[in-house]
Amino acid sequence: MSGRLAIIGLGPGDDRYLTREAEEELSSAEALYGYGPYLDRVPPREGQARFSSGNRVEGARAAAALAHAAQGARVAIVSGGDPGVFAMAAAVCGEIEAGPEAWRALDIAVVPGITAMLAVAARAGAPLGHDFCAISLSENLKPWEAIVRRLDAAASGGFVIALYNPISQARPWQLGEAFARLGRHLAPSTPVVFGRAVGRVGEALTITTLDCAGEEKADMATLIIVGSPETRIIARDGRAPLVYTPREAAEVPA
């Protein structure tokens, strides 16, 4: 009997961000695997096994879930946001590619969720209204030199940039370096949005500009959106400003 593995995006926060498909997959799974804080978001169900693990063992977590599903079980891996954006879907695919042939025969479902950049953008207005990209500042899986090249390319190409994993205790300097690098290509007045824990308790949104962005605090629960030359801030009396990028864009200089 072939098993099933669902890789489920929980969205950025509480249950209101879950899709109906995600709810159905969670309720039908015999076993759940996931990073502890993400797994804690899912209410326990009678008879459903749970396997919690740390945040730097994605490959081992994926392999354990695949092996479990290969026994004929319905298994789910939970992931914050969307499982295909810097998350578990790629880890599972990598293990399938390198693993036993039986894993390729499994029924695999990737269940999308609302990723952090979409949640933060919605709170701010429409900063992703034109071309944009996402870059992780974590150098756990790629060198810092590659991150720098991508920041240069994205900023000089006129993209709005969503920055994931902006800072941690092990690399407190990288966000400042990233802002300095972006400042080589972008005006000091470029809008920057800091969204922390959007959709969860303690949610906070800060709208600033690139020349002041280094003064804001960030952590691994923060998603940062750096605007393009077209991105604008609309001030509103008595209300939070709106940040948006028009759908039309000027030609980017060569």
C-alpha positions as a Markdown table, in Angstrom:
| # | Residue | x | y | z |
|---|---|---|---|---|
| 1 | Met | 0.0 | 0.0 | 0.0 |
| 2 | Ser | 1.4 | 3.4 | -1.0 |
| 3 | Gly | 1.4 | 6.0 | 1.6 |
| 4 | Arg | 0.9 | 9.8 | 1.3 |
| 5 | Leu | 2.9 | 12.8 | 2.5 |
| 6 | Ala | 1.4 | 16.2 | 2.6 |
| 7 | Ile | 3.7 | 19.3 | 3.1 |
| 8 | Ile | 1.4 | 21.9 | 4.6 |
| 9 | Gly | 1.7 | 25.6 | 4.8 |
| 10 | Leu | 0.3 | 27.0 | 8.0 |
| 11 | Gly | 0.4 | 30.6 | 6.9 |
| 12 | Pro | 1.9 | 33.4 | 9.0 |
| 13 | Gly | -0.2 | 33.0 | 12.2 |
| 14 | Asp | -3.4 | 31.8 | 13.6 |
| 15 | Asp | -6.1 | 29.5 | 12.2 |
| 16 | Arg | -7.8 | 32.2 | 10.1 |
| 17 | Tyr | -4.9 | 32.0 | 7.7 |
| 18 | Leu | -5.2 | 28.3 | 7.1 |
| 19 | Thr | -6.7 | 27.2 | 3.8 |
| 20 | Arg | -9.5 | 24.7 | 3.7 |
| 21 | Glu | -7.2 | 22.2 | 1.9 |
| 22 | Ala | -4.6 | 22.6 | 4.7 |
| 23 | Glu | -7.3 | 22.0 | 7.4 |
| 24 | Glu | -8.5 | 18.8 | 5.6 |
| 25 | Glu | -4.9 | 17.5 | 5.2 |
| 26 | Leu | -4.2 | 18.2 | 8.9 |
| 27 | Ser | -7.4 | 16.4 | 10.1 |
| 28 | Ser | -6.8 | 13.3 | 7.9 |
| 29 | Ala | -3.1 | 12.8 | 8.7 |
| 30 | Glu | -2.1 | 9.9 | 11.0 |
| 31 | Ala | 1.2 | 11.6 | 11.9 |
| 32 | Leu | 2.5 | 15.1 | 12.0 |
| 33 | Tyr | 6.1 | 16.2 | 11.6 |
| 34 | Gly | 7.5 | 19.7 | 12.1 |
| 35 | Tyr | 9.7 | 22.3 | 13.7 |
| 36 | Gly | 8.5 | 22.5 | 17.3 |
| 37 | Pro | 7.0 | 26.1 | 17.3 |
| 38 | Tyr | 5.1 | 25.4 | 14.0 |
| 39 | Leu | 3.8 | 22.0 | 15.3 |
| 40 | Asp | 2.6 | 23.8 | 18.4 |
| 41 | Arg | 0.2 | 25.9 | 16.2 |
| 42 | Val | -1.7 | 22.7 | 15.3 |
| 43 | Pro | -4.2 | 21.5 | 17.9 |
| 44 | Pro | -3.7 | 17.9 | 19.1 |
| 45 | Arg | -6.0 | 15.3 | 17.6 |
| 46 | Glu | -6.9 | 12.0 | 19.3 |
| 47 | Gly | -4.9 | 9.2 | 17.7 |
| 48 | Gln | -2.6 | 11.5 | 15.7 |
| 49 | Ala | 1.1 | 11.0 | 16.4 |
| 50 | Arg | 3.4 | 14.1 | 16.6 |
| 51 | Phe | 7.1 | 14.3 | 15.9 |
| 52 | Ser | 8.8 | 17.6 | 16.8 |
| 53 | Ser | 12.3 | 18.6 | 15.8 |
| 54 | Gly | 14.7 | 21.5 | 15.7 |
| 55 | Asn | 15.0 | 24.2 | 13.1 |
| 56 | Arg | 18.3 | 23.1 | 11.5 |
| 57 | Val | 17.4 | 19.4 | 10.8 |
| 58 | Glu | 15.1 | 19.9 | 7.8 |
| 59 | Gly | 16.7 | 17.0 | 5.8 |
| 60 | Ala | 16.4 | 14.6 | 8.7 |
| 61 | Arg | 12.8 | 15.6 | 9.4 |
| 62 | Ala | 11.9 | 15.1 | 5.7 |
| 63 | Ala | 13.6 | 11.7 | 5.6 |
| 64 | Ala | 11.8 | 10.5 | 8.7 |
| 65 | Ala | 8.4 | 11.6 | 7.4 |
| 66 | Leu | 9.1 | 10.0 | 4.0 |
| 67 | Ala | 10.1 | 6.7 | 5.7 |
| 68 | His | 7.0 | 6.8 | 7.8 |
| 69 | Ala | 4.8 | 7.4 | 4.7 |
| 70 | Ala | 6.5 | 4.6 | 2.8 |
| 71 | Gln | 5.1 | 2.3 | 5.4 |
| 72 | Gly | 1.6 | 3.1 | 4.1 |
| 73 | Ala | 0.7 | 5.9 | 6.5 |
| 74 | Arg | -0.9 | 9.3 | 5.8 |
| 75 | Val | 1.8 | 11.7 | 7.0 |
| 76 | Ala | 2.0 | 15.5 | 7.1 |
| 77 | Ile | 4.9 | 17.9 | 7.5 |
| 78 | Val | 3.9 | 21.3 | 8.7 |
| 79 | Ser | 5.7 | 24.5 | 7.7 |
| 80 | Gly | 5.2 | 28.1 | 8.6 |
| 81 | Gly | 4.0 | 30.4 | 5.8 |
| 82 | Asp | 4.2 | 28.6 | 2.4 |
| 83 | Pro | 6.1 | 25.3 | 2.3 |
| 84 | Gly | 7.6 | 26.1 | -1.0 |
| 85 | Val | 9.2 | 29.4 | 0.1 |
| 86 | Phe | 12.5 | 28.8 | 2.0 |
| 87 | Ala | 10.8 | 25.9 | 3.7 |
| 88 | Met | 10.1 | 22.2 | 3.8 |
| 89 | Ala | 8.8 | 21.4 | 0.3 |
| 90 | Ala | 12.3 | 21.8 | -1.2 |
| 91 | Ala | 13.8 | 19.7 | 1.6 |
| 92 | Val | 11.4 | 16.9 | 0.9 |
| 93 | Cys | 12.1 | 17.0 | -2.8 |
| 94 | Gly | 15.8 | 16.8 | -2.1 |
| 95 | Glu | 15.4 | 13.7 | 0.1 |
| 96 | Ile | 13.2 | 12.1 | -2.6 |
| 97 | Glu | 15.8 | 12.7 | -5.3 |
| 98 | Ala | 18.6 | 11.2 | -3.2 |
| 99 | Gly | 16.6 | 8.5 | -1.4 |
| 100 | Pro | 15.2 | 5.1 | -2.1 |
| 101 | Glu | 13.1 | 4.4 | -5.1 |
| 102 | Ala | 10.1 | 3.7 | -2.8 |
| 103 | Trp | 9.9 | 7.4 | -1.9 |
| 104 | Arg | 9.3 | 8.3 | -5.5 |
| 105 | Ala | 6.2 | 6.1 | -5.6 |
| 106 | Leu | 4.6 | 8.1 | -2.7 |
| 107 | Asp | 1.6 | 10.3 | -3.1 |
| 108 | Ile | 3.1 | 13.8 | -2.5 |
| 109 | Ala | 0.9 | 16.9 | -1.9 |
| 110 | Val | 2.3 | 20.4 | -1.5 |
| 111 | Val | -0.4 | 22.4 | 0.2 |
| 112 | Pro | 0.2 | 26.2 | -0.2 |
| 113 | Gly | -0.1 | 28.8 | 2.5 |
| 114 | Ile | 0.3 | 32.5 | 2.9 |
| 115 | Thr | 3.9 | 33.3 | 3.0 |
| 116 | Ala | 5.3 | 36.2 | 5.2 |
| 117 | Met | 6.0 | 38.6 | 2.4 |
| 118 | Leu | 2.3 | 38.5 | 1.3 |
| 119 | Ala | 1.0 | 38.9 | 4.9 |
| 120 | Val | 3.3 | 41.9 | 5.5 |
| 121 | Ala | 2.6 | 43.4 | 2.1 |
| 122 | Ala | -1.2 | 43.2 | 2.8 |
| 123 | Arg | -0.8 | 45.0 | 6.1 |
| 124 | Ala | 1.3 | 47.8 | 4.4 |
| 125 | Gly | -0.8 | 48.3 | 1.3 |
| 126 | Ala | 0.5 | 47.0 | -2.0 |
| 127 | Pro | 4.3 | 47.2 | -2.0 |
| 128 | Leu | 4.5 | 44.1 | -4.2 |
| 129 | Gly | 2.2 | 45.7 | -6.9 |
| 130 | His | 4.9 | 45.4 | -9.6 |
| 131 | Asp | 7.9 | 43.1 | -10.1 |
| 132 | Phe | 9.5 | 41.8 | -6.9 |
| 133 | Cys | 11.8 | 39.1 | -5.6 |
| 134 | Ala | 12.6 | 37.3 | -2.3 |
| 135 | Ile | 16.0 | 36.9 | -0.8 |
| 136 | Ser | 17.0 | 35.1 | 2.3 |
| 137 | Leu | 19.8 | 36.7 | 4.2 |
| 138 | Ser | 20.7 | 33.5 | 6.0 |
| 139 | Glu | 24.1 | 32.1 | 4.9 |
| 140 | Asn | 23.4 | 28.6 | 6.4 |
| 141 | Leu | 23.0 | 27.1 | 3.0 |
| 142 | Lys | 24.7 | 29.6 | 0.7 |
| 143 | Pro | 27.7 | 32.0 | 1.0 |
| 144 | Trp | 27.4 | 35.6 | 1.9 |
| 145 | Glu | 29.1 | 36.5 | -1.4 |
| 146 | Ala | 26.1 | 35.0 | -3.3 |
| 147 | Ile | 23.7 | 37.0 | -1.2 |
| 148 | Val | 25.6 | 40.2 | -2.0 |
| 149 | Arg | 25.5 | 39.5 | -5.7 |
| 150 | Arg | 21.7 | 38.9 | -5.6 |
| 151 | Leu | 21.1 | 42.1 | -3.6 |
| 152 | Asp | 23.1 | 44.1 | -6.2 |
| 153 | Ala | 21.2 | 42.5 | -9.1 |
| 154 | Ala | 17.8 | 42.9 | -7.6 |
| 155 | Ala | 18.3 | 46.5 | -6.5 |
| 156 | Ser | 19.9 | 47.6 | -9.8 |
| 157 | Gly | 17.2 | 45.7 | -11.7 |
| 158 | Gly | 14.4 | 47.7 | -10.1 |
| 159 | Phe | 12.8 | 44.9 | -8.1 |
| 160 | Val | 11.0 | 45.4 | -4.8 |
| 161 | Ile | 12.9 | 43.0 | -2.4 |
| 162 | Ala | 11.4 | 40.9 | 0.4 |
| 163 | Leu | 14.1 | 40.0 | 2.9 |
| 164 | Tyr | 13.6 | 36.7 | 4.8 |
| 165 | Asn | 15.7 | 35.6 | 7.8 |
| 166 | Pro | 17.2 | 39.1 | 8.2 |
| 167 | Ile | 19.2 | 38.7 | 11.4 |
| 168 | Ser | 20.0 | 36.2 | 14.1 |
| 169 | Gln | 22.3 | 36.1 | 17.2 |
| 170 | Ala | 24.9 | 34.3 | 15.1 |
| 171 | Arg | 24.9 | 36.9 | 12.4 |
| 172 | Pro | 23.9 | 40.3 | 13.8 |
| 173 | Trp | 25.8 | 42.3 | 11.3 |
| 174 | Gln | 24.3 | 41.1 | 8.0 |
| 175 | Leu | 21.2 | 43.2 | 7.9 |
| 176 | Gly | 23.2 | 46.4 | 8.2 |
| 177 | Glu | 25.5 | 45.2 | 5.5 |
| 178 | Ala | 22.5 | 44.4 | 3.3 |
| 179 | Phe | 21.1 | 47.9 | 3.8 |
| 180 | Ala | 24.4 | 49.5 | 3.0 |
| 181 | Arg | 24.7 | 47.4 | -0.2 |
| 182 | Leu | 21.2 | 48.3 | -1.3 |
| 183 | Gly | 22.0 | 52.0 | -0.6 |
| 184 | Arg | 24.5 | 51.9 | -3.5 |
| 185 | His | 21.6 | 51.5 | -5.9 |
| 186 | Leu | 18.6 | 53.0 | -4.2 |
| 187 | Ala | 17.7 | 56.5 | -3.0 |
| 188 | Pro | 17.8 | 57.2 | 0.8 |
| 189 | Ser | 14.0 | 57.9 | 0.6 |
| 190 | Thr | 13.2 | 54.4 | -0.7 |
| 191 | Pro | 10.3 | 53.0 | 1.5 |
| 192 | Val | 11.2 | 50.1 | 3.7 |
| 193 | Val | 8.6 | 48.0 | 5.6 |
| 194 | Phe | 9.4 | 46.0 | 8.8 |
| 195 | Gly | 6.7 | 43.4 | 9.6 |
| 196 | Arg | 7.2 | 41.3 | 12.8 |
| 197 | Ala | 5.1 | 38.3 | 13.7 |
| 198 | Val | 2.3 | 39.4 | 11.4 |
| 199 | Gly | -0.7 | 37.3 | 12.1 |
| 200 | Arg | 0.4 | 36.4 | 15.6 |
| 201 | Val | 0.4 | 37.8 | 19.1 |
| 202 | Gly | 2.8 | 40.8 | 19.2 |
| 203 | Glu | 2.4 | 41.7 | 15.5 |
| 204 | Ala | 4.1 | 45.0 | 14.7 |
| 205 | Leu | 4.4 | 47.0 | 11.4 |
| 206 | Thr | 6.9 | 49.8 | 10.9 |
| 207 | Ile | 7.2 | 51.9 | 7.7 |
| 208 | Thr | 10.4 | 53.9 | 7.3 |
| 209 | Thr | 12.9 | 54.8 | 4.6 |
| 210 | Leu | 16.2 | 53.2 | 3.6 |
| 211 | Asp | 18.3 | 55.9 | 5.2 |
| 212 | Cys | 16.7 | 55.2 | 8.6 |
| 213 | Ala | 16.1 | 51.4 | 8.2 |
| 214 | Gly | 19.3 | 50.6 | 10.2 |
| 215 | Glu | 17.8 | 52.1 | 13.3 |
| 216 | Glu | 14.9 | 49.6 | 13.4 |
| 217 | Lys | 15.1 | 46.4 | 15.3 |
| 218 | Ala | 14.6 | 43.0 | 13.5 |
| 219 | Asp | 14.8 | 39.4 | 14.4 |
| 220 | Met | 14.0 | 36.0 | 12.7 |
| 221 | Ala | 10.3 | 36.7 | 13.1 |
| 222 | Thr | 10.7 | 39.9 | 11.0 |
| 223 | Leu | 10.0 | 40.1 | 7.2 |
| 224 | Ile | 11.4 | 43.3 | 5.6 |
| 225 | Ile | 10.2 | 44.7 | 2.3 |
| 226 | Val | 12.6 | 47.2 | 0.5 |
| 227 | Gly | 10.9 | 49.2 | -2.2 |
| 228 | Ser | 12.0 | 49.9 | -5.7 |
| 229 | Pro | 12.5 | 53.4 | -7.2 |
| 230 | Glu | 8.7 | 53.5 | -8.0 |
| 231 | Thr | 7.5 | 52.5 | -4.6 |
| 232 | Arg | 5.6 | 55.3 | -2.8 |
| 233 | Ile | 4.2 | 56.1 | 0.7 |
| 234 | Ile | 0.8 | 57.7 | 0.9 |
| 235 | Ala | 0.4 | 59.7 | 4.1 |
| 236 | Arg | -3.1 | 59.7 | 5.6 |
| 237 | Asp | -4.4 | 61.9 | 8.4 |
| 238 | Gly | -5.2 | 59.8 | 11.5 |
| 239 | Arg | -4.5 | 56.6 | 9.7 |
| 240 | Ala | -1.5 | 54.4 | 9.0 |
| 241 | Pro | 0.2 | 55.3 | 5.7 |
| 242 | Leu | -0.1 | 53.1 | 2.6 |
| 243 | Val | 2.9 | 51.8 | 0.8 |
| 244 | Tyr | 2.4 | 50.8 | -2.8 |
| 245 | Thr | 4.3 | 50.1 | -6.0 |
| 246 | Pro | 2.4 | 51.2 | -9.1 |
| 247 | Arg | 1.7 | 48.5 | -11.7 |
| 248 | Glu | 3.5 | 50.6 | -14.3 |
| 249 | Ala | 7.2 | 51.2 | -14.1 |
| 250 | Ala | 9.7 | 53.4 | -15.7 |
| 251 | Glu | 12.5 | 51.9 | -17.8 |
| 252 | Val | 15.5 | 50.9 | -15.7 |
| 253 | Pro | 18.7 | 52.6 | -16.8 |
| 254 | Ala | 21.3 | 50.3 | -18.3 |
